């Protein structure tokens, strides 16, 4: 069985040193920031265990690409061989086959996400534990296709959104805040009923039962004017907070869009510029495998140590496919910066190719762009919204809502004993705290972006398809 890996030493080992030897020894501890602290097993044993699992068909426990999976890229169907002498027009094309092709999936290994209202297994708020909000982030890794957009803009969305309030992860995230503010409103109402005045069921107002303690006691309340003055400032803080968080999410998605395009370009350029001979055909496959490994290594950095086992399995799948060597997979797991290790491996493969300097420079430019995109992802991940801004907004909002029942008590005097103060406070707090919670949830975008679908479908599977297309000779057929 695969065990959790400790990723990386503080510096990469020299290229001529076999990393397998460095990994040997069960007591060896490899310090790496943000990695799991555990003993590193023998990589040969790890790989042997992995192969035993593969042979026995033991499931690895990973999920679909929307929520943490690493399925292997699907192999394209092999076209039937055209009989010699048969004209091209008579050769059956895929859409002319008697058997219709299978529908294209949204993404490889896609699972049900929280956008599929009918199929998604929603958990009511009273069954959600303290880890629910964090664990639910994987269900938000959504890839939209045509049917999703139809459902998204349907007029039924209003009813669906209302029905799902009770199972929203926002409820669990805000449980403490909402409970405190609601109890605060309940205290204000009960205090005034006991010490100021109350209204009986017939509508008659009586002095409070405990008013004899102090005949001059006044109602526990505040005028509404201070809340009216402060509300615009609070609104601006919340708007800037959510806009800044969304900008980070949008930039992260844009960066991964550029990363996908450049990874595809590396594979395409390798197919185009590398000569058609056994040596360079092997280098094409190696470059494509290292490109897919780079994307997975970057995802691993952004997802954290919990993704280490998945990355190890994916690298061994590349080894099994003959795209990279086992020593390279082990060295990647040891590297302090795994994405940069794979980019260096891509550069080394490029250096081995016998191509003209202009073509090599073009491929190197694409690899350099991947370095820039990696740094941009690191910048977003390592630099949150300035904490002074986040904390001021949270403190302002919390104090505002704690004092809000005092301002609402007089304004809701037409209700029986001002009891409307309690539900009104709850509703206002739910939405204001909810706006701030949205900013918190999307401030770190990489745990809710569907990076698995990007790596496995948009990069790895597409690269494999391009390789197979070139190897099939379909582009070489004469007209």
C-alpha positions as CSV (number, residue, x, y, z in Angstrom):
1,X,0.0,0.0,0.0
2,X,1.2,3.5,-0.8
3,X,2.2,5.6,2.2
4,X,2.3,9.3,2.6
5,X,5.5,10.8,1.1
6,X,7.7,13.4,2.6
7,X,8.4,15.7,-0.3
8,X,11.7,17.2,-0.9
9,X,15.0,18.2,0.5
10,X,16.1,21.8,0.8
11,X,18.1,21.5,-2.4
12,X,18.0,19.3,-5.5
13,X,20.5,16.5,-5.7
14,X,23.0,16.6,-8.6
15,X,21.7,15.2,-11.8
16,X,24.2,12.5,-11.9
17,X,23.3,11.1,-8.5
18,X,20.7,8.4,-8.4
19,X,18.0,9.7,-6.1
20,X,16.9,6.1,-5.3
21,X,20.1,5.6,-3.3
22,X,19.5,8.9,-1.4
23,X,16.0,7.8,-0.5
24,X,17.0,4.4,1.0
25,X,16.7,3.9,4.7
26,X,13.4,3.9,6.5
27,X,14.6,6.2,9.2
28,X,15.6,9.0,6.8
29,X,13.6,12.2,7.4
30,X,13.4,14.7,4.5
31,X,12.7,18.3,5.7
32,X,10.5,20.2,3.3
33,X,8.3,23.1,4.1
34,X,4.6,22.3,4.1
35,X,5.2,18.6,3.6
36,X,4.1,15.8,5.8
37,X,6.6,14.7,8.5
38,X,7.1,11.0,8.1
39,X,9.8,8.5,7.4
40,X,10.7,8.0,3.8
41,X,10.5,4.4,2.6
42,X,12.6,2.8,0.0
43,X,11.4,4.0,-3.5
44,X,12.0,0.6,-5.0
45,X,9.6,-0.9,-2.4
46,X,7.1,1.9,-3.0
47,X,7.1,1.2,-6.7
48,X,6.9,-2.5,-6.2
49,X,3.9,-2.1,-3.9
50,X,2.3,0.3,-6.5
51,X,2.7,-2.3,-9.2
52,X,1.2,-5.1,-7.0
53,X,-1.8,-2.9,-6.4
54,X,-2.2,-2.2,-10.1
55,X,-1.9,-5.9,-10.9
56,X,-4.5,-6.8,-8.2
57,X,-6.9,-4.1,-9.3
58,X,-6.9,-2.5,-5.9
59,X,-8.6,0.9,-6.0
60,X,-6.4,3.7,-4.9
61,X,-9.2,5.6,-3.2
62,X,-8.9,8.8,-5.2
63,X,-11.9,10.6,-6.4
64,X,-13.0,12.1,-9.8
65,X,-11.2,14.9,-11.5
66,X,-13.5,17.5,-10.0
67,X,-12.5,16.6,-6.5
68,X,-9.0,15.2,-6.3
69,X,-8.7,12.3,-8.8
70,X,-5.8,11.4,-11.0
71,X,-7.3,9.0,-13.6
72,X,-5.1,8.0,-16.5
73,X,-5.7,9.7,-19.8
74,X,-8.0,7.7,-22.1
75,X,-6.5,6.1,-25.1
76,X,-8.0,7.2,-28.4
77,X,-9.7,4.6,-30.4
78,X,-7.6,3.0,-33.1
79,X,-9.0,3.7,-36.6
80,X,-9.6,0.6,-38.7
81,X,-6.9,0.0,-41.3
82,X,-7.9,1.1,-44.8
83,X,-7.5,-1.7,-47.3
84,X,-4.9,-1.1,-49.9
85,X,-6.1,0.6,-53.0
86,X,-9.4,1.8,-51.5
87,X,-10.0,5.5,-52.2
88,X,-10.1,7.8,-49.3
89,X,-13.8,8.7,-49.9
90,X,-14.8,5.1,-49.4
91,X,-13.0,4.7,-46.1
92,X,-15.5,4.8,-43.2
93,X,-15.2,7.9,-41.1
94,X,-16.2,7.9,-37.3
95,X,-19.5,9.7,-38.0
96,X,-20.3,7.2,-40.8
97,X,-20.0,4.2,-38.4
98,X,-23.1,2.2,-37.7
99,X,-22.3,2.5,-34.0
100,X,-22.7,6.1,-32.8
101,X,-19.7,7.4,-30.8
102,X,-20.0,7.8,-27.1
103,X,-20.9,11.3,-25.8
104,X,-18.0,13.4,-24.8
105,X,-17.7,13.7,-21.1
106,X,-17.3,17.1,-19.4
107,X,-14.0,16.0,-18.0
108,X,-12.2,12.8,-17.4
109,X,-13.6,11.0,-14.4
110,X,-16.1,13.8,-13.6
111,X,-18.1,13.3,-10.4
112,X,-21.3,15.0,-9.2
113,X,-20.7,18.6,-8.0
114,X,-23.0,20.9,-6.0
115,X,-24.2,22.5,-9.3
116,X,-26.1,19.3,-10.1
117,X,-29.0,20.0,-7.7
118,X,-31.0,16.8,-8.4
119,X,-28.0,14.4,-8.2
120,X,-25.8,16.0,-5.6
121,X,-26.1,14.5,-2.1
122,X,-26.8,17.5,0.1
123,X,-26.1,17.4,3.8
124,X,-28.6,19.3,6.1
125,X,-27.0,21.9,8.3
126,X,-27.7,19.9,11.5
127,X,-25.6,17.0,10.2
128,X,-22.6,19.2,9.2
129,X,-19.6,19.0,11.4
130,X,-16.9,21.6,11.8
131,X,-14.9,20.3,8.9
132,X,-17.8,20.3,6.4
133,X,-17.1,23.7,4.8
134,X,-13.5,22.8,4.1
135,X,-14.2,19.3,2.8
136,X,-17.0,20.7,0.6
137,X,-14.6,22.8,-1.4
138,X,-13.8,19.8,-3.6
139,X,-17.5,19.8,-4.7
140,X,-17.1,23.3,-6.1
141,X,-14.5,22.3,-8.6
142,X,-16.9,22.7,-11.5
143,X,-16.4,22.5,-15.2
144,X,-19.4,23.9,-17.1
145,X,-20.6,22.5,-20.4
146,X,-23.7,23.1,-22.5
147,X,-26.2,21.4,-20.1
148,X,-24.8,23.2,-17.1
149,X,-25.3,26.5,-18.7
150,X,-28.9,25.7,-19.6
151,X,-29.5,24.7,-16.0
152,X,-27.6,27.7,-14.7
153,X,-29.7,30.3,-16.5
154,X,-33.0,28.4,-16.0
155,X,-35.9,30.3,-14.3
156,X,-36.0,27.4,-11.8
157,X,-32.7,28.5,-10.3
158,X,-34.5,30.7,-7.8
159,X,-36.4,27.8,-6.3
160,X,-33.2,25.6,-6.3
161,X,-31.2,28.2,-4.5
162,X,-33.9,28.7,-1.8
163,X,-34.3,24.9,-1.3
164,X,-30.5,24.5,-0.8
165,X,-30.2,27.2,1.9
166,X,-30.4,24.5,4.6
167,X,-27.5,22.5,3.2
168,X,-25.3,25.4,2.3
169,X,-21.7,25.2,3.6
170,X,-22.1,28.9,4.6
171,X,-24.3,27.8,7.4
172,X,-21.6,25.7,9.0
173,X,-19.0,28.3,8.5
174,X,-21.1,31.0,10.1
175,X,-22.7,28.8,12.8
176,X,-20.8,30.4,15.7
177,X,-21.3,34.0,14.5
178,X,-25.0,33.6,13.8
179,X,-25.6,31.8,17.1
180,X,-23.9,34.5,19.1
181,X,-25.6,37.4,17.3
182,X,-29.0,35.7,17.6
183,X,-28.6,35.1,21.3
184,X,-27.5,38.7,21.7
185,X,-30.8,39.8,20.1
186,X,-32.7,37.4,22.3
187,X,-30.9,38.9,25.4
188,X,-31.9,42.4,24.4
189,X,-35.6,41.5,24.1
190,X,-35.7,39.5,27.3
191,X,-33.8,42.1,29.3
192,X,-36.2,44.9,28.3
193,X,-39.2,42.7,29.1
194,X,-37.8,42.0,32.6
195,X,-36.4,45.4,33.5
196,X,-38.3,47.9,31.3
197,X,-41.8,46.9,30.2
198,X,-43.7,44.1,28.5
199,X,-47.0,43.6,26.7
200,X,-49.4,40.9,27.7
201,X,-51.5,38.9,25.2
202,X,-54.3,41.4,25.3
203,X,-52.0,44.2,24.1
204,X,-51.8,46.0,27.5
205,X,-48.3,47.3,28.4
206,X,-47.2,46.7,32.0
207,X,-44.1,47.8,33.9
208,X,-41.5,45.0,33.9
209,X,-41.6,42.6,36.8
210,X,-38.1,43.6,38.0
211,X,-38.5,47.3,37.5
212,X,-38.8,47.7,41.3
213,X,-35.0,47.2,41.4
214,X,-34.5,50.7,39.9
215,X,-37.5,52.9,39.1
216,X,-35.4,55.0,36.7
217,X,-34.2,52.1,34.5
218,X,-34.4,52.7,30.8
219,X,-34.8,50.4,27.9
220,X,-31.6,48.7,26.6
221,X,-31.5,50.3,23.2
222,X,-29.7,52.7,20.9
223,X,-30.9,55.1,18.3
224,X,-30.8,53.9,14.7
225,X,-28.9,57.0,13.4
226,X,-25.4,55.6,14.2
227,X,-26.1,52.4,12.3
228,X,-27.4,54.4,9.3
229,X,-24.2,56.5,9.2
230,X,-21.9,53.4,9.5
231,X,-23.7,51.2,7.0
232,X,-22.2,52.9,3.9
233,X,-18.7,52.5,5.2
234,X,-19.3,48.8,6.1
235,X,-20.8,48.2,2.7
236,X,-17.7,49.6,1.0
237,X,-15.5,47.4,3.0
238,X,-17.5,44.3,2.2
239,X,-17.6,45.2,-1.5
240,X,-13.9,45.8,-1.7
241,X,-13.3,42.6,0.2
242,X,-15.3,40.4,-2.1
243,X,-14.1,42.2,-5.3
244,X,-10.5,41.7,-4.3
245,X,-11.1,38.0,-3.6
246,X,-12.9,37.5,-6.9
247,X,-10.0,39.3,-8.7
248,X,-7.6,36.7,-7.2
249,X,-9.9,33.8,-8.3
250,X,-10.2,35.3,-11.8
251,X,-6.4,35.8,-12.1
252,X,-5.8,32.3,-11.0
253,X,-8.2,30.9,-13.6
254,X,-6.6,33.1,-16.2
255,X,-3.1,31.9,-15.3
256,X,-4.2,28.3,-15.6
257,X,-5.7,29.0,-19.0
258,X,-2.4,30.3,-20.1
259,X,-0.6,27.4,-18.5
260,X,-2.8,24.9,-20.4
261,X,-2.2,26.7,-23.7
262,X,1.6,26.7,-23.2
263,X,1.7,23.1,-22.1
264,X,-0.1,22.2,-25.3
265,X,2.3,24.4,-27.3
266,X,5.3,22.5,-25.8
267,X,3.9,19.2,-27.0
268,X,2.8,20.6,-30.4
269,X,6.2,22.2,-31.0
270,X,8.0,19.0,-30.0
271,X,5.9,17.1,-32.5
272,X,6.6,19.7,-35.1
273,X,10.3,20.4,-34.7
274,X,11.7,17.0,-33.5
275,X,12.8,14.8,-36.4
276,X,10.9,11.6,-37.2
277,X,13.3,8.9,-36.0
278,X,13.3,6.5,-33.1
279,X,15.5,8.7,-30.9
280,X,13.4,11.8,-31.3
281,X,10.1,10.0,-31.2
282,X,11.2,8.8,-27.7
283,X,12.1,12.4,-26.8
284,X,8.7,13.6,-28.0
285,X,7.0,11.2,-25.6
286,X,9.4,12.1,-22.8
287,X,8.7,15.8,-23.3
288,X,4.9,15.2,-23.3
289,X,5.2,13.1,-20.2
290,X,7.3,15.7,-18.4
291,X,4.9,18.5,-19.4
292,X,2.0,16.5,-17.9
293,X,4.1,15.8,-14.8
294,X,4.9,19.5,-14.5
295,X,1.2,20.5,-14.4
296,X,0.5,17.8,-11.8
297,X,3.5,18.9,-9.7
298,X,2.2,22.5,-9.8
299,X,-1.2,21.3,-8.7
300,X,0.4,19.4,-5.9
301,X,2.2,22.5,-4.7
302,X,-1.0,24.5,-4.7
303,X,-3.1,21.7,-3.0
304,X,-0.5,20.9,-0.3
305,X,0.7,17.7,1.4
306,X,-2.6,15.9,1.2
307,X,-2.1,15.7,-2.5
308,X,1.3,14.0,-2.2
309,X,0.0,10.4,-2.5
310,X,-2.0,11.3,-5.6
311,X,1.0,12.9,-7.2
312,X,3.2,9.9,-6.5
313,X,0.6,7.6,-8.1
314,X,0.4,9.9,-11.1
315,X,4.2,10.0,-11.6
316,X,4.3,6.2,-11.3
317,X,1.6,6.0,-14.0
318,X,3.9,8.0,-16.2
319,X,6.7,5.6,-15.4
320,X,4.5,2.7,-16.2
321,X,3.6,4.3,-19.5
322,X,7.3,4.7,-20.4
323,X,7.1,8.5,-20.4
324,X,9.6,9.1,-17.6
325,X,12.0,7.1,-15.6
326,X,11.4,5.9,-12.1
327,X,14.5,7.7,-10.8
328,X,13.0,10.9,-12.2
329,X,9.7,10.3,-10.5
330,X,11.5,9.7,-7.2
331,X,13.7,12.8,-7.6
332,X,10.6,14.9,-8.3
333,X,9.1,13.8,-5.0
334,X,12.3,14.7,-3.2
335,X,12.6,18.1,-4.8
336,X,12.0,21.3,-2.8
337,X,10.3,22.9,-5.7
338,X,8.6,20.1,-7.7
339,X,7.2,22.2,-10.6
340,X,10.6,23.7,-11.3
341,X,12.2,20.3,-11.2
342,X,9.9,19.1,-13.9
343,X,10.5,22.3,-16.0
344,X,14.2,21.6,-15.6
345,X,13.6,18.1,-16.9
346,X,11.8,19.5,-19.9
347,X,14.8,21.7,-20.7
348,X,17.1,18.8,-20.3
349,X,15.0,16.8,-22.8
350,X,15.0,19.7,-25.2
351,X,18.8,19.9,-25.0
352,X,19.1,16.3,-26.1
353,X,17.2,16.9,-29.3
354,X,19.2,17.5,-32.5
355,X,17.2,20.5,-33.9
356,X,18.1,23.9,-35.2
357,X,18.7,26.7,-32.7
358,X,15.7,28.7,-33.8
359,X,13.3,25.8,-33.2
360,X,14.9,25.1,-29.9
361,X,14.5,28.7,-28.9
362,X,10.8,28.6,-29.7
363,X,10.3,25.6,-27.4
364,X,12.4,27.2,-24.7
365,X,10.3,30.3,-24.9
366,X,7.2,28.2,-24.1
367,X,9.0,26.6,-21.2
368,X,10.1,30.0,-20.0
369,X,6.5,31.2,-20.1
370,X,5.6,28.2,-17.9
371,X,8.2,29.4,-15.4
372,X,6.6,32.8,-15.3
373,X,3.1,31.3,-14.9
374,X,4.4,29.1,-12.0
375,X,5.8,32.1,-10.3
376,X,2.5,34.0,-10.7
377,X,0.6,31.1,-9.1
378,X,3.0,31.0,-6.2
379,X,2.5,34.8,-5.8
380,X,-1.3,34.4,-5.4
381,X,-1.0,31.4,-3.1
382,X,1.7,32.9,-0.8
383,X,0.3,36.4,-0.6
384,X,-3.2,36.8,1.0
385,X,-5.2,40.0,1.0
386,X,-3.3,42.2,3.6
387,X,-4.4,40.9,7.0
388,X,-4.9,44.4,8.4
389,X,-7.7,44.8,5.8
390,X,-9.2,41.4,6.5
391,X,-9.2,41.9,10.2
392,X,-10.6,45.4,10.2
393,X,-13.5,44.3,8.0
394,X,-14.2,41.3,10.3
395,X,-14.0,43.4,13.5
396,X,-16.2,46.2,12.0
397,X,-18.8,43.7,10.9
398,X,-18.9,41.8,14.1
399,X,-19.2,44.8,16.4
400,X,-21.8,46.3,14.0
401,X,-24.0,43.2,14.2
402,X,-23.6,42.7,17.9
403,X,-24.9,46.2,18.5
404,X,-27.5,45.9,15.8
405,X,-30.3,44.5,18.1
406,X,-30.0,47.6,20.2
407,X,-30.8,49.8,17.2
408,X,-33.6,47.5,15.9
409,X,-35.4,47.3,19.3
410,X,-37.1,50.7,19.0
411,X,-37.7,50.4,15.2
412,X,-39.6,47.1,15.6
413,X,-41.8,48.3,18.5
414,X,-45.0,47.5,16.5
415,X,-44.3,43.8,17.0
416,X,-45.3,42.0,20.1
417,X,-42.7,42.8,22.8
418,X,-40.3,43.7,20.0
419,X,-39.8,40.0,19.3
420,X,-39.3,40.7,15.6
421,X,-35.8,42.0,16.6
422,X,-34.6,38.4,16.9
423,X,-35.4,37.0,13.4
424,X,-34.6,40.3,11.7
425,X,-31.2,40.3,13.4
426,X,-30.6,36.7,12.3
427,X,-31.5,37.4,8.6
428,X,-29.4,40.6,8.4
429,X,-26.5,38.8,10.1
430,X,-26.8,35.8,7.7
431,X,-26.4,37.9,4.6
432,X,-23.8,40.4,5.9
433,X,-21.6,37.6,7.4
434,X,-22.3,35.6,4.3
435,X,-20.8,38.3,2.0
436,X,-17.7,38.4,4.1
437,X,-17.5,34.6,4.1
438,X,-17.7,34.5,0.3
439,X,-14.6,36.7,0.2
440,X,-12.8,34.4,2.6
441,X,-13.8,31.3,0.6
442,X,-12.6,32.5,-2.8
443,X,-9.5,34.4,-1.6
444,X,-7.5,31.2,-2.0
445,X,-8.8,30.0,-5.4
446,X,-6.7,26.9,-6.0
447,X,-8.6,24.5,-3.7
448,X,-11.9,25.3,-5.6
449,X,-10.6,25.5,-9.1
450,X,-10.9,22.1,-11.0
451,X,-7.1,21.7,-11.3
452,X,-7.5,17.9,-11.7
453,X,-9.6,18.4,-14.8
454,X,-7.0,20.9,-16.2
455,X,-4.1,18.5,-15.6
456,X,-5.7,15.2,-16.6
457,X,-8.0,16.3,-19.4
458,X,-6.9,19.6,-20.8
459,X,-3.1,18.9,-20.6
460,X,-2.3,15.2,-20.2
461,X,-5.0,13.7,-22.3
462,X,-4.7,16.4,-25.0
463,X,-1.0,15.9,-25.2
464,X,-1.4,12.1,-25.5
465,X,-3.9,12.6,-28.3
466,X,-1.6,14.9,-30.2
467,X,1.2,12.3,-29.9
468,X,-1.0,9.5,-31.1
469,X,-2.2,11.6,-34.0
470,X,1.3,12.3,-35.2
471,X,2.4,8.7,-34.7
472,X,-0.6,7.4,-36.7
473,X,0.7,9.2,-39.7
474,X,-2.7,10.8,-40.4
475,X,-1.0,14.2,-41.1
476,X,1.3,12.6,-43.7
477,X,-1.3,11.1,-46.0
478,X,-1.2,12.4,-49.5
479,X,-4.2,13.9,-51.1
